[in-house]
Amino acid sequence: MADSDKVRGFRLWKRPSEKQKCRTATESEPTNQTKGKGQMRDLSKMTCIEDLRRVAKFKMPKMFYDYIDSGSWTQHTYRANTTDFAPIEFRQRVLVNMEGRSLESEMIGQKVKMPLAIAPTGFTGMAWADGEIHAARAAEKFGVPFSLSTMSICSIEDVAENTSAPFWFQLYVMRDREFMENLIKRAQDAKCSALILTADLQVLGQRHKDIKNGLSAPPKPTIMNCINLATKWEWCWNMLHTERRTFRNIVGHAKNVGDLSSLSSWTSEQFDPRLSWDDVARIKDLWGGKLIIKGIMEPEDAELAVKHGADAIVVSNHGGRQLDGAPSTIDALPDVVQAVGSQTEVWLDSGIRSGQDMLKAWAMGARGFLTGRAFLYGLGAYGEDGVRRALEIMYNEMDVTMAFTGHRNLSEVDKNILVEGTYPLPRR
Ligand SMILES: Cc1cc2nc3c(=O)[nH]c(=O)nc-3n(C[C@H](O)[C@H](O)[C@H](O)COP(=O)(O)O)c2cc1C
């Protein structure tokens, strides 16, 4: 990126050549250090997403860990997203043939190894250097889709150059419509196979910690940040070996954003609070491919999304990061499935931390899932290997739970696997 070297703070850091490509753990030079690290890492000991979260917390700079692991205001919705899965119980069946199981299914016509995609998340390249590329590669190798956020550190072009499977691009609608149209064009040029329109971020939910930590990419060289970074040697080492340390979809592409000092003001000014269903029709037209609308919580909005041509909708409260006080997504799901489940694919995100959560929501009618924090914990802990491990963990949990409920294929699974009275029902 032409202007990235103007960003404040970069001059202190050794910059690799413009042409340098992302290096994964497996591809990096076989120095003793990387070899040793590889040998020491036994990811099979990471047995649940919580294990990965703990390691990520230890390894990541505080401001970026806090950015991931928080919700808005009181964090009520953030907590409810995970805790509302717990009371839902499975019916255990026995002495059923459990051989030859598969979680294979389809999301918007795309074959997937399990019905889970990596959610679009901003700042991902600050959880781990070149994080978007590492996560996209892990997803590609595993056989699930990857989505890239508008607010990613690696650009659309960076991810396209470093992967071969088509990925999905998530669009935030900006006041600068020329820039937005250009983003859509760049996603088309990169052969992205779907556009995710995020509908729940016309204004930004407040997360206290981000304000207190002075969140920025890269971190500002304050005393507190320097003290904290001094304990995060692996993160710093990896960051020193990439040039991707700012929002590369934006810097150098949007007007008047040459460096980061103007980016934060640009972002708060640019997210468009006037976004409406009329814009959706126009965006669908411009894009011309599969459209996923994310951030739907109410059946009325689900119906409007179908009317405006959504190929899939995501029941999502942005992982509890936007409207605090909204219900959990598992609670909102039944009304949405009842309203539009037969007309479009209803997916769900927010609060999924295990394959059991996915199976519960699948039984209730969700036909796909996005994972945000679960993959980010894996990424912050071990880069690409960690994302792969997070996917493996969730796959195994979903697969084994399906077997315990007496099924070998997701197409056979419905509400009958759940104990009546333990799962939410439509409110209407
Ligand atoms: C750190 C973080 C950054 C996010 N950034 C974006 C974003 O740039 N665009 C977007 O549409 N959603 C974003 N989201 C929301 C996710 O796409 C997804 O809806 C949410 O993470 C799902 O909840 P979960 O984290 O509990 O799985 C972000 C979520 C997190 C945790």
Ligand as a Chemical Component Dictionary entry (heavy atoms), coordinates in Angstrom:
data_LIG
# 
_chem_comp.id                   LIG 
_chem_comp.type                 NON-POLYMER 
_chem_comp.pdbx_formal_charge   0 
_chem_comp.three_letter_code    LIG 
# 
loop_
_chem_comp_atom.comp_id 
_chem_comp_atom.atom_id 
_chem_comp_atom.alt_atom_id 
_chem_comp_atom.type_symbol 
_chem_comp_atom.charge 
_chem_comp_atom.model_Cartn_x 
_chem_comp_atom.model_Cartn_y 
_chem_comp_atom.model_Cartn_z 
_chem_comp_atom.pdbx_ordinal 
LIG C1  C1  C 0 -13.663 -8.232  17.369 1  
LIG C2  C2  C 0 -14.875 -8.226  16.510 2  
LIG C3  C3  C 0 -14.902 -7.424  15.384 3  
LIG C4  C4  C 0 -16.028 -7.446  14.553 4  
LIG N1  N1  N 0 -16.016 -6.703  13.403 5  
LIG C5  C5  C 0 -17.052 -6.825  12.529 6  
LIG C6  C6  C 0 -16.994 -6.192  11.272 7  
LIG O1  O1  O 0 -16.017 -5.545  10.922 8  
LIG N2  N2  N 0 -18.047 -6.366  10.443 9  
LIG C7  C7  C 0 -19.156 -7.099  10.792 10 
LIG O2  O2  O 0 -20.100 -7.211  10.017 11 
LIG N3  N3  N 0 -19.216 -7.707  11.979 12 
LIG C8  C8  C 0 -18.187 -7.610  12.840 13 
LIG N4  N4  N 0 -18.235 -8.270  14.032 14 
LIG C9  C9  C 0 -19.385 -9.135  14.340 15 
LIG C10 C10 C 0 -19.141 -10.542 13.807 16 
LIG O3  O3  O 0 -19.198 -10.578 12.412 17 
LIG C11 C11 C 0 -20.165 -11.543 14.362 18 
LIG O4  O4  O 0 -21.454 -11.047 14.118 19 
LIG C12 C12 C 0 -19.986 -11.782 15.847 20 
LIG O5  O5  O 0 -18.627 -11.829 16.187 21 
LIG C13 C13 C 0 -20.642 -13.097 16.236 22 
LIG O6  O6  O 0 -20.567 -13.287 17.594 23 
LIG P1  P1  P 0 -19.466 -14.201 18.334 24 
LIG O7  O7  O 0 -18.220 -13.352 18.373 25 
LIG O8  O8  O 0 -20.040 -14.406 19.673 26 
LIG O9  O9  O 0 -19.278 -15.445 17.515 27 
LIG C14 C14 C 0 -17.134 -8.248  14.888 28 
LIG C15 C15 C 0 -17.095 -9.043  16.037 29 
LIG C16 C16 C 0 -15.980 -9.049  16.839 30 
LIG C17 C17 C 0 -15.951 -9.935  18.052 31 
# 
loop_
_chem_comp_bond.comp_id 
_chem_comp_bond.atom_id_1 
_chem_comp_bond.atom_id_2 
_chem_comp_bond.value_order 
_chem_comp_bond.pdbx_ordinal 
LIG C1  C2  SING 1  
LIG C2  C3  SING 2  
LIG C2  C16 DOUB 3  
LIG C3  C4  DOUB 4  
LIG C4  N1  SING 5  
LIG C4  C14 SING 6  
LIG N1  C5  DOUB 7  
LIG C5  C6  SING 8  
LIG C5  C8  SING 9  
LIG C6  O1  DOUB 10 
LIG C6  N2  SING 11 
LIG N2  C7  SING 12 
LIG C7  O2  DOUB 13 
LIG C7  N3  SING 14 
LIG N3  C8  DOUB 15 
LIG C8  N4  SING 16 
LIG N4  C9  SING 17 
LIG N4  C14 SING 18 
LIG C9  C10 SING 19 
LIG C10 O3  SING 20 
LIG C10 C11 SING 21 
LIG C11 O4  SING 22 
LIG C11 C12 SING 23 
LIG C12 O5  SING 24 
LIG C12 C13 SING 25 
LIG C13 O6  SING 26 
LIG O6  P1  SING 27 
LIG P1  O7  DOUB 28 
LIG P1  O8  SING 29 
LIG P1  O9  SING 30 
LIG C14 C15 DOUB 31 
LIG C15 C16 SING 32 
LIG C16 C17 SING 33 
# 
